[in-house]
Amino acid sequence: MFFDDYKKHQDARLRSSLLWEYDLDRFDWIAMQNIVLQRVIERGRITDFYAVLNLYGLKAFKEGVKNIPNLNDKDIAFVCILFGIKKQELKCYTQKQLRQKHWNS
């Protein structure tokens, strides 16, 4: 896996611009895990991934990713390849499959 060495990057910090609308001094990192993970997947840099992996751990990161309600197709493919997750395990993928499409879309 690409991020196997995340423990070597203990000094990595999450950019506050990813969570710009929240007061990070009173931010509940556990309760808001899905939002943090989604923002890092959608807009994060490598250092943001290292910071989040150090915060939650690899196992909790993978489990948290599975519960994110919305990701686009590119981000789904990215997460699946990078972390070895099957797309059928992702909540966002299964919900997308349940939505019926119009004939000409």
Phi and psi in radians as a Rosetta constraint file:
Dihedral C 1 N 2 CA 2 C 2 CIRCULARHARMONIC -1.163 0.35
Dihedral N 2 CA 2 C 2 N 3 CIRCULARHARMONIC -0.658 0.35
Dihedral C 2 N 3 CA 3 C 3 CIRCULARHARMONIC -1.743 0.35
Dihedral N 3 CA 3 C 3 N 4 CIRCULARHARMONIC 0.500 0.35
Dihedral C 3 N 4 CA 4 C 4 CIRCULARHARMONIC -1.077 0.35
Dihedral N 4 CA 4 C 4 N 5 CIRCULARHARMONIC -0.492 0.35
Dihedral C 4 N 5 CA 5 C 5 CIRCULARHARMONIC -1.649 0.35
Dihedral N 5 CA 5 C 5 N 6 CIRCULARHARMONIC 0.428 0.35
Dihedral C 5 N 6 CA 6 C 6 CIRCULARHARMONIC -1.101 0.35
Dihedral N 6 CA 6 C 6 N 7 CIRCULARHARMONIC -0.450 0.35
Dihedral C 6 N 7 CA 7 C 7 CIRCULARHARMONIC -1.232 0.35
Dihedral N 7 CA 7 C 7 N 8 CIRCULARHARMONIC -0.306 0.35
Dihedral C 7 N 8 CA 8 C 8 CIRCULARHARMONIC -1.349 0.35
Dihedral N 8 CA 8 C 8 N 9 CIRCULARHARMONIC -0.182 0.35
Dihedral C 8 N 9 CA 9 C 9 CIRCULARHARMONIC -1.976 0.35
Dihedral N 9 CA 9 C 9 N 10 CIRCULARHARMONIC 0.916 0.35
Dihedral C 9 N 10 CA 10 C 10 CIRCULARHARMONIC -1.139 0.35
Dihedral N 10 CA 10 C 10 N 11 CIRCULARHARMONIC -0.375 0.35
Dihedral C 10 N 11 CA 11 C 11 CIRCULARHARMONIC -1.474 0.35
Dihedral N 11 CA 11 C 11 N 12 CIRCULARHARMONIC -0.048 0.35
Dihedral C 11 N 12 CA 12 C 12 CIRCULARHARMONIC -1.168 0.35
Dihedral N 12 CA 12 C 12 N 13 CIRCULARHARMONIC 2.375 0.35
Dihedral C 12 N 13 CA 13 C 13 CIRCULARHARMONIC -2.153 0.35
Dihedral N 13 CA 13 C 13 N 14 CIRCULARHARMONIC 2.508 0.35
Dihedral C 13 N 14 CA 14 C 14 CIRCULARHARMONIC -1.319 0.35
Dihedral N 14 CA 14 C 14 N 15 CIRCULARHARMONIC 2.299 0.35
Dihedral C 14 N 15 CA 15 C 15 CIRCULARHARMONIC -1.173 0.35
Dihedral N 15 CA 15 C 15 N 16 CIRCULARHARMONIC 2.265 0.35
Dihedral C 15 N 16 CA 16 C 16 CIRCULARHARMONIC -1.164 0.35
Dihedral N 16 CA 16 C 16 N 17 CIRCULARHARMONIC -0.347 0.35
Dihedral C 16 N 17 CA 17 C 17 CIRCULARHARMONIC -1.200 0.35
Dihedral N 17 CA 17 C 17 N 18 CIRCULARHARMONIC -0.332 0.35
Dihedral C 17 N 18 CA 18 C 18 CIRCULARHARMONIC -1.226 0.35
Dihedral N 18 CA 18 C 18 N 19 CIRCULARHARMONIC -0.505 0.35
Dihedral C 18 N 19 CA 19 C 19 CIRCULARHARMONIC -2.106 0.35
Dihedral N 19 CA 19 C 19 N 20 CIRCULARHARMONIC 0.832 0.35
Dihedral C 19 N 20 CA 20 C 20 CIRCULARHARMONIC -1.037 0.35
Dihedral N 20 CA 20 C 20 N 21 CIRCULARHARMONIC -0.529 0.35
Dihedral C 20 N 21 CA 21 C 21 CIRCULARHARMONIC -1.513 0.35
Dihedral N 21 CA 21 C 21 N 22 CIRCULARHARMONIC -0.003 0.35
Dihedral C 21 N 22 CA 22 C 22 CIRCULARHARMONIC -1.926 0.35
Dihedral N 22 CA 22 C 22 N 23 CIRCULARHARMONIC 2.626 0.35
Dihedral C 22 N 23 CA 23 C 23 CIRCULARHARMONIC -1.478 0.35
Dihedral N 23 CA 23 C 23 N 24 CIRCULARHARMONIC 1.842 0.35
Dihedral C 23 N 24 CA 24 C 24 CIRCULARHARMONIC -1.255 0.35
Dihedral N 24 CA 24 C 24 N 25 CIRCULARHARMONIC -0.254 0.35
Dihedral C 24 N 25 CA 25 C 25 CIRCULARHARMONIC -1.247 0.35
Dihedral N 25 CA 25 C 25 N 26 CIRCULARHARMONIC -0.502 0.35
Dihedral C 25 N 26 CA 26 C 26 CIRCULARHARMONIC -2.045 0.35
Dihedral N 26 CA 26 C 26 N 27 CIRCULARHARMONIC 0.391 0.35
Dihedral C 26 N 27 CA 27 C 27 CIRCULARHARMONIC -1.385 0.35
Dihedral N 27 CA 27 C 27 N 28 CIRCULARHARMONIC 2.318 0.35
Dihedral C 27 N 28 CA 28 C 28 CIRCULARHARMONIC -1.629 0.35
Dihedral N 28 CA 28 C 28 N 29 CIRCULARHARMONIC 1.725 0.35
Dihedral C 28 N 29 CA 29 C 29 CIRCULARHARMONIC -1.155 0.35
Dihedral N 29 CA 29 C 29 N 30 CIRCULARHARMONIC -0.492 0.35
Dihedral C 29 N 30 CA 30 C 30 CIRCULARHARMONIC -1.376 0.35
Dihedral N 30 CA 30 C 30 N 31 CIRCULARHARMONIC -0.833 0.35
Dihedral C 30 N 31 CA 31 C 31 CIRCULARHARMONIC -1.170 0.35
Dihedral N 31 CA 31 C 31 N 32 CIRCULARHARMONIC -0.507 0.35
Dihedral C 31 N 32 CA 32 C 32 CIRCULARHARMONIC -1.791 0.35
Dihedral N 32 CA 32 C 32 N 33 CIRCULARHARMONIC 0.420 0.35
Dihedral C 32 N 33 CA 33 C 33 CIRCULARHARMONIC -1.003 0.35
Dihedral N 33 CA 33 C 33 N 34 CIRCULARHARMONIC -0.746 0.35
Dihedral C 33 N 34 CA 34 C 34 CIRCULARHARMONIC -1.058 0.35
Dihedral N 34 CA 34 C 34 N 35 CIRCULARHARMONIC -0.719 0.35
Dihedral C 34 N 35 CA 35 C 35 CIRCULARHARMONIC -1.170 0.35
Dihedral N 35 CA 35 C 35 N 36 CIRCULARHARMONIC -0.760 0.35
Dihedral C 35 N 36 CA 36 C 36 CIRCULARHARMONIC -1.057 0.35
Dihedral N 36 CA 36 C 36 N 37 CIRCULARHARMONIC -0.844 0.35
Dihedral C 36 N 37 CA 37 C 37 CIRCULARHARMONIC -1.108 0.35
Dihedral N 37 CA 37 C 37 N 38 CIRCULARHARMONIC -0.740 0.35
Dihedral C 37 N 38 CA 38 C 38 CIRCULARHARMONIC -1.093 0.35
Dihedral N 38 CA 38 C 38 N 39 CIRCULARHARMONIC -0.770 0.35
Dihedral C 38 N 39 CA 39 C 39 CIRCULARHARMONIC -1.103 0.35
Dihedral N 39 CA 39 C 39 N 40 CIRCULARHARMONIC -0.725 0.35
Dihedral C 39 N 40 CA 40 C 40 CIRCULARHARMONIC -1.164 0.35
Dihedral N 40 CA 40 C 40 N 41 CIRCULARHARMONIC -0.715 0.35
Dihedral C 40 N 41 CA 41 C 41 CIRCULARHARMONIC -1.147 0.35
Dihedral N 41 CA 41 C 41 N 42 CIRCULARHARMONIC -0.755 0.35
Dihedral C 41 N 42 CA 42 C 42 CIRCULARHARMONIC -1.304 0.35
Dihedral N 42 CA 42 C 42 N 43 CIRCULARHARMONIC -0.688 0.35
Dihedral C 42 N 43 CA 43 C 43 CIRCULARHARMONIC -2.292 0.35
Dihedral N 43 CA 43 C 43 N 44 CIRCULARHARMONIC 0.057 0.35
Dihedral C 43 N 44 CA 44 C 44 CIRCULARHARMONIC -1.397 0.35
Dihedral N 44 CA 44 C 44 N 45 CIRCULARHARMONIC 2.737 0.35
Dihedral C 44 N 45 CA 45 C 45 CIRCULARHARMONIC -1.726 0.35
Dihedral N 45 CA 45 C 45 N 46 CIRCULARHARMONIC 3.061 0.35
Dihedral C 45 N 46 CA 46 C 46 CIRCULARHARMONIC -1.023 0.35
Dihedral N 46 CA 46 C 46 N 47 CIRCULARHARMONIC -0.721 0.35
Dihedral C 46 N 47 CA 47 C 47 CIRCULARHARMONIC -1.120 0.35
Dihedral N 47 CA 47 C 47 N 48 CIRCULARHARMONIC -0.553 0.35
Dihedral C 47 N 48 CA 48 C 48 CIRCULARHARMONIC -1.176 0.35
Dihedral N 48 CA 48 C 48 N 49 CIRCULARHARMONIC -0.692 0.35
Dihedral C 48 N 49 CA 49 C 49 CIRCULARHARMONIC -1.097 0.35
Dihedral N 49 CA 49 C 49 N 50 CIRCULARHARMONIC -0.777 0.35
Dihedral C 49 N 50 CA 50 C 50 CIRCULARHARMONIC -1.062 0.35
Dihedral N 50 CA 50 C 50 N 51 CIRCULARHARMONIC -0.741 0.35
Dihedral C 50 N 51 CA 51 C 51 CIRCULARHARMONIC -1.082 0.35
Dihedral N 51 CA 51 C 51 N 52 CIRCULARHARMONIC -0.777 0.35
Dihedral C 51 N 52 CA 52 C 52 CIRCULARHARMONIC -1.228 0.35
Dihedral N 52 CA 52 C 52 N 53 CIRCULARHARMONIC -0.672 0.35
Dihedral C 52 N 53 CA 53 C 53 CIRCULARHARMONIC -1.121 0.35
Dihedral N 53 CA 53 C 53 N 54 CIRCULARHARMONIC -0.653 0.35
Dihedral C 53 N 54 CA 54 C 54 CIRCULARHARMONIC -1.217 0.35
Dihedral N 54 CA 54 C 54 N 55 CIRCULARHARMONIC -0.557 0.35
Dihedral C 54 N 55 CA 55 C 55 CIRCULARHARMONIC -1.280 0.35
Dihedral N 55 CA 55 C 55 N 56 CIRCULARHARMONIC -0.850 0.35
Dihedral C 55 N 56 CA 56 C 56 CIRCULARHARMONIC -1.759 0.35
Dihedral N 56 CA 56 C 56 N 57 CIRCULARHARMONIC -0.471 0.35
Dihedral C 56 N 57 CA 57 C 57 CIRCULARHARMONIC 1.599 0.35
Dihedral N 57 CA 57 C 57 N 58 CIRCULARHARMONIC 2.754 0.35
Dihedral C 57 N 58 CA 58 C 58 CIRCULARHARMONIC -1.161 0.35
Dihedral N 58 CA 58 C 58 N 59 CIRCULARHARMONIC -0.759 0.35
Dihedral C 58 N 59 CA 59 C 59 CIRCULARHARMONIC -1.129 0.35
Dihedral N 59 CA 59 C 59 N 60 CIRCULARHARMONIC -0.805 0.35
Dihedral C 59 N 60 CA 60 C 60 CIRCULARHARMONIC -1.163 0.35
Dihedral N 60 CA 60 C 60 N 61 CIRCULARHARMONIC -0.587 0.35
Dihedral C 60 N 61 CA 61 C 61 CIRCULARHARMONIC -1.078 0.35
Dihedral N 61 CA 61 C 61 N 62 CIRCULARHARMONIC -0.864 0.35
Dihedral C 61 N 62 CA 62 C 62 CIRCULARHARMONIC -1.085 0.35
Dihedral N 62 CA 62 C 62 N 63 CIRCULARHARMONIC -0.737 0.35
Dihedral C 62 N 63 CA 63 C 63 CIRCULARHARMONIC -1.177 0.35
Dihedral N 63 CA 63 C 63 N 64 CIRCULARHARMONIC -0.664 0.35
Dihedral C 63 N 64 CA 64 C 64 CIRCULARHARMONIC -1.150 0.35
Dihedral N 64 CA 64 C 64 N 65 CIRCULARHARMONIC -0.677 0.35
Dihedral C 64 N 65 CA 65 C 65 CIRCULARHARMONIC -1.081 0.35
Dihedral N 65 CA 65 C 65 N 66 CIRCULARHARMONIC -0.623 0.35
Dihedral C 65 N 66 CA 66 C 66 CIRCULARHARMONIC -1.137 0.35
Dihedral N 66 CA 66 C 66 N 67 CIRCULARHARMONIC -0.371 0.35
Dihedral C 66 N 67 CA 67 C 67 CIRCULARHARMONIC -1.762 0.35
Dihedral N 67 CA 67 C 67 N 68 CIRCULARHARMONIC 0.054 0.35
Dihedral C 67 N 68 CA 68 C 68 CIRCULARHARMONIC -1.228 0.35
Dihedral N 68 CA 68 C 68 N 69 CIRCULARHARMONIC 2.224 0.35
Dihedral C 68 N 69 CA 69 C 69 CIRCULARHARMONIC -1.311 0.35
Dihedral N 69 CA 69 C 69 N 70 CIRCULARHARMONIC -0.486 0.35
Dihedral C 69 N 70 CA 70 C 70 CIRCULARHARMONIC -2.403 0.35
Dihedral N 70 CA 70 C 70 N 71 CIRCULARHARMONIC 2.146 0.35
Dihedral C 70 N 71 CA 71 C 71 CIRCULARHARMONIC -2.521 0.35
Dihedral N 71 CA 71 C 71 N 72 CIRCULARHARMONIC 2.562 0.35
Dihedral C 71 N 72 CA 72 C 72 CIRCULARHARMONIC -1.385 0.35
Dihedral N 72 CA 72 C 72 N 73 CIRCULARHARMONIC 2.990 0.35
Dihedral C 72 N 73 CA 73 C 73 CIRCULARHARMONIC -1.067 0.35
Dihedral N 73 CA 73 C 73 N 74 CIRCULARHARMONIC -0.655 0.35
Dihedral C 73 N 74 CA 74 C 74 CIRCULARHARMONIC -1.108 0.35
Dihedral N 74 CA 74 C 74 N 75 CIRCULARHARMONIC -0.775 0.35
Dihedral C 74 N 75 CA 75 C 75 CIRCULARHARMONIC -1.199 0.35
Dihedral N 75 CA 75 C 75 N 76 CIRCULARHARMONIC -0.605 0.35
Dihedral C 75 N 76 CA 76 C 76 CIRCULARHARMONIC -1.084 0.35
Dihedral N 76 CA 76 C 76 N 77 CIRCULARHARMONIC -0.828 0.35
Dihedral C 76 N 77 CA 77 C 77 CIRCULARHARMONIC -1.094 0.35
Dihedral N 77 CA 77 C 77 N 78 CIRCULARHARMONIC -0.733 0.35
Dihedral C 77 N 78 CA 78 C 78 CIRCULARHARMONIC -1.024 0.35
Dihedral N 78 CA 78 C 78 N 79 CIRCULARHARMONIC -0.867 0.35
Dihedral C 78 N 79 CA 79 C 79 CIRCULARHARMONIC -1.132 0.35
Dihedral N 79 CA 79 C 79 N 80 CIRCULARHARMONIC -0.731 0.35
Dihedral C 79 N 80 CA 80 C 80 CIRCULARHARMONIC -1.118 0.35
Dihedral N 80 CA 80 C 80 N 81 CIRCULARHARMONIC -0.754 0.35
Dihedral C 80 N 81 CA 81 C 81 CIRCULARHARMONIC -1.232 0.35
Dihedral N 81 CA 81 C 81 N 82 CIRCULARHARMONIC -0.811 0.35
Dihedral C 81 N 82 CA 82 C 82 CIRCULARHARMONIC -1.217 0.35
Dihedral N 82 CA 82 C 82 N 83 CIRCULARHARMONIC -0.638 0.35
Dihedral C 82 N 83 CA 83 C 83 CIRCULARHARMONIC -1.956 0.35
Dihedral N 83 CA 83 C 83 N 84 CIRCULARHARMONIC 0.107 0.35
Dihedral C 83 N 84 CA 84 C 84 CIRCULARHARMONIC 1.118 0.35
Dihedral N 84 CA 84 C 84 N 85 CIRCULARHARMONIC 0.705 0.35
Dihedral C 84 N 85 CA 85 C 85 CIRCULARHARMONIC -1.856 0.35
Dihedral N 85 CA 85 C 85 N 86 CIRCULARHARMONIC 2.418 0.35
Dihedral C 85 N 86 CA 86 C 86 CIRCULARHARMONIC -1.373 0.35
Dihedral N 86 CA 86 C 86 N 87 CIRCULARHARMONIC 2.440 0.35
Dihedral C 86 N 87 CA 87 C 87 CIRCULARHARMONIC -1.117 0.35
Dihedral N 87 CA 87 C 87 N 88 CIRCULARHARMONIC -0.432 0.35
Dihedral C 87 N 88 CA 88 C 88 CIRCULARHARMONIC -1.201 0.35
Dihedral N 88 CA 88 C 88 N 89 CIRCULARHARMONIC -0.296 0.35
Dihedral C 88 N 89 CA 89 C 89 CIRCULARHARMONIC -1.447 0.35
Dihedral N 89 CA 89 C 89 N 90 CIRCULARHARMONIC -0.229 0.35
Dihedral C 89 N 90 CA 90 C 90 CIRCULARHARMONIC -1.513 0.35
Dihedral N 90 CA 90 C 90 N 91 CIRCULARHARMONIC 2.278 0.35
Dihedral C 90 N 91 CA 91 C 91 CIRCULARHARMONIC -1.057 0.35
Dihedral N 91 CA 91 C 91 N 92 CIRCULARHARMONIC -0.699 0.35
Dihedral C 91 N 92 CA 92 C 92 CIRCULARHARMONIC -1.141 0.35
Dihedral N 92 CA 92 C 92 N 93 CIRCULARHARMONIC -0.597 0.35
Dihedral C 92 N 93 CA 93 C 93 CIRCULARHARMONIC -1.259 0.35
Dihedral N 93 CA 93 C 93 N 94 CIRCULARHARMONIC -0.783 0.35
Dihedral C 93 N 94 CA 94 C 94 CIRCULARHARMONIC -1.160 0.35
Dihedral N 94 CA 94 C 94 N 95 CIRCULARHARMONIC -0.637 0.35
Dihedral C 94 N 95 CA 95 C 95 CIRCULARHARMONIC -1.174 0.35
Dihedral N 95 CA 95 C 95 N 96 CIRCULARHARMONIC -0.644 0.35
Dihedral C 95 N 96 CA 96 C 96 CIRCULARHARMONIC -1.134 0.35
Dihedral N 96 CA 96 C 96 N 97 CIRCULARHARMONIC -0.632 0.35
Dihedral C 96 N 97 CA 97 C 97 CIRCULARHARMONIC -1.234 0.35
Dihedral N 97 CA 97 C 97 N 98 CIRCULARHARMONIC -0.490 0.35
Dihedral C 97 N 98 CA 98 C 98 CIRCULARHARMONIC -1.342 0.35
Dihedral N 98 CA 98 C 98 N 99 CIRCULARHARMONIC -0.425 0.35
Dihedral C 98 N 99 CA 99 C 99 CIRCULARHARMONIC -1.251 0.35
Dihedral N 99 CA 99 C 99 N 100 CIRCULARHARMONIC 2.243 0.35
Dihedral C 99 N 100 CA 100 C 100 CIRCULARHARMONIC -1.406 0.35
Dihedral N 100 CA 100 C 100 N 101 CIRCULARHARMONIC 2.457 0.35
Dihedral C 100 N 101 CA 101 C 101 CIRCULARHARMONIC -1.768 0.35
Dihedral N 101 CA 101 C 101 N 102 CIRCULARHARMONIC 2.693 0.35
Dihedral C 101 N 102 CA 102 C 102 CIRCULARHARMONIC -1.296 0.35
Dihedral N 102 CA 102 C 102 N 103 CIRCULARHARMONIC 2.840 0.35
Dihedral C 102 N 103 CA 103 C 103 CIRCULARHARMONIC -1.009 0.35
Dihedral N 103 CA 103 C 103 N 104 CIRCULARHARMONIC -0.748 0.35
Dihedral C 103 N 104 CA 104 C 104 CIRCULARHARMONIC -1.842 0.35
Dihedral N 104 CA 104 C 104 N 105 CIRCULARHARMONIC 0.624 0.35
